[in-house]
């Protein structure tokens, strides 16, 4: 390959928009994934806390002849 052809390839800017859109799409995709994983982790923590609260909220009555409140 001669030097002139290499210079033409380096100076050629066709397809530049496509590369820019691809990079922008990749950044948006990675950002969306990070946010979705953060939301998923937060939901799991809150759901676990809610389940624990519900399970510990009810206390059964003592056996008879005690009266339940």
Secondary structure, DSSP 8 states (H G I E B T S, - for coil): --HHHHHHHHH--TTHHHHHHHHHHHHHHHHHHHHHHHHHHHHHHHHHHHHHHHHHH-----STTS---
